[in-house]
Amino acid sequence: MTESARDITKKEAATPEGVERTRPHKVYTPSVDILERKDEIVVTADLPGVDENSLDINLEKNVLTINGRVESEMPEPYRMAYAEYGVGDYQRAFTLSDEVDKERIHATMKNGVLRLVMPKATAAKARKIAVTAES
Amino acid sequence: MLRTDFSRFGLLDPWRTIERLNRAASGMLAQSTSEFPAVNVWADSDKAIITSELPGMSAEEVDIAVNGKSITLRGSRKLEDACEGECYHRQERWHGQFTRTIDLPYLIDTEKVEARFTKGVLQVTVPRAEADKPKKIAVKFE
């Protein structure tokens, strides 16, 4: 575990030069797994501290944006004694290919993990072109 | 040598300033940790709250053991979407086993340790043992 621990450290999300976010929180890039099956693409993202009410998923012009807000910080008498990770919102965007059936995207949130199932459009499935070798 | 020379000017000692800044910075965020999972510790006079981000895990999958002044978190996370062949576009999420021991500066009241799991964030409340608490001594007026 220690070997890969460095990769697990939360990474802050990038903002375009000179542009600030309105909320003065830190924004992190969530870790994701993306896998493709025959008829669907599954995106799984680690969003600890986010639930279904504080999550926005947008799909516009083939760009899928995931935005998670984290309500953080401990109530008063406590003060921070030691910190290894930062707490903040999450943001990440992916460009999708045309083959996703946008009407049937299905998202679930459980224990801080988002699971986004994107079925492939039937037309796209049929469009697959077989390549044969010529001799 | 340098220090003595500078100390003649009193407050202007640069080494002391750097030292002070370093100390302030390291107290704030220990970023270079290789331990997993990362924890944050919140404290008041007789309690500490340890938080850790363990998304996708449930309360039953985390094992918490308390011994004297230390508390150990143990668990493992499996990937729920396994697939055969080369079907991953990206695989960034961690999986596997972890053990993390945190030493606190006081004896823990083992009976009163409480743990909560919400939205993938583990929160363990660790109270200080009654016997370990400092005694208040009233100053008598004569």
Chai-1 contact restraints between the chains, C-beta under 6 A:
chainA,res_idxA,chainB,res_idxB,connection_type,confidence,min_distance_angstrom,max_distance_angstrom,comment,restraint_id
A,M1,B,F36,contact,1.0,0.0,6.0,A-B,restraint_1
A,M1,B,G96,contact,1.0,0.0,6.0,A-B,restraint_2
A,M1,B,F98,contact,1.0,0.0,6.0,A-B,restraint_3
A,T2,B,S34,contact,1.0,0.0,6.0,A-B,restraint_4
A,A5,B,S34,contact,1.0,0.0,6.0,A-B,restraint_5
A,A5,B,F36,contact,1.0,0.0,6.0,A-B,restraint_6
A,I8,B,W94,contact,1.0,0.0,6.0,A-B,restraint_7
A,S31,B,E92,contact,1.0,0.0,6.0,A-B,restraint_8
A,S31,B,R93,contact,1.0,0.0,6.0,A-B,restraint_9
A,V32,B,E92,contact,1.0,0.0,6.0,A-B,restraint_10
A,D33,B,Q91,contact,1.0,0.0,6.0,A-B,restraint_11
A,D33,B,R93,contact,1.0,0.0,6.0,A-B,restraint_12
A,I34,B,H89,contact,1.0,0.0,6.0,A-B,restraint_13
A,I34,B,R90,contact,1.0,0.0,6.0,A-B,restraint_14
A,L35,B,C83,contact,1.0,0.0,6.0,A-B,restraint_15
A,L35,B,C87,contact,1.0,0.0,6.0,A-B,restraint_16
A,L35,B,Y88,contact,1.0,0.0,6.0,A-B,restraint_17
A,E36,B,C87,contact,1.0,0.0,6.0,A-B,restraint_18
A,V42,B,D81,contact,1.0,0.0,6.0,A-B,restraint_19
A,D46,B,P55,contact,1.0,0.0,6.0,A-B,restraint_20
A,D46,B,R93,contact,1.0,0.0,6.0,A-B,restraint_21
A,P48,B,E53,contact,1.0,0.0,6.0,A-B,restraint_22
A,P48,B,P55,contact,1.0,0.0,6.0,A-B,restraint_23
A,P48,B,G120,contact,1.0,0.0,6.0,A-B,restraint_24
A,P48,B,V121,contact,1.0,0.0,6.0,A-B,restraint_25
A,G49,B,K119,contact,1.0,0.0,6.0,A-B,restraint_26
A,G49,B,V121,contact,1.0,0.0,6.0,A-B,restraint_27
A,D51,B,K119,contact,1.0,0.0,6.0,A-B,restraint_28
A,M74,B,W42,contact,1.0,0.0,6.0,A-B,restraint_29
A,P77,B,D44,contact,1.0,0.0,6.0,A-B,restraint_30
A,Y78,B,W42,contact,1.0,0.0,6.0,A-B,restraint_31
A,Y78,B,D44,contact,1.0,0.0,6.0,A-B,restraint_32
A,M80,B,W42,contact,1.0,0.0,6.0,A-B,restraint_33
A,A81,B,V41,contact,1.0,0.0,6.0,A-B,restraint_34
A,A81,B,A43,contact,1.0,0.0,6.0,A-B,restraint_35
A,Y82,B,V41,contact,1.0,0.0,6.0,A-B,restraint_36
A,A83,B,L29,contact,1.0,0.0,6.0,A-B,restraint_37
A,A83,B,N40,contact,1.0,0.0,6.0,A-B,restraint_38
A,E84,B,A30,contact,1.0,0.0,6.0,A-B,restraint_39
A,E84,B,T33,contact,1.0,0.0,6.0,A-B,restraint_40
A,E84,B,A38,contact,1.0,0.0,6.0,A-B,restraint_41
A,E84,B,V39,contact,1.0,0.0,6.0,A-B,restraint_42
A,Y85,B,A38,contact,1.0,0.0,6.0,A-B,restraint_43
A,N111,B,G56,contact,1.0,0.0,6.0,A-B,restraint_44
A,N111,B,G120,contact,1.0,0.0,6.0,A-B,restraint_45
A,G112,B,P55,contact,1.0,0.0,6.0,A-B,restraint_46
A,G112,B,K119,contact,1.0,0.0,6.0,A-B,restraint_47
A,G112,B,G120,contact,1.0,0.0,6.0,A-B,restraint_48
A,V113,B,P55,contact,1.0,0.0,6.0,A-B,restraint_49
A,V113,B,G56,contact,1.0,0.0,6.0,A-B,restraint_50
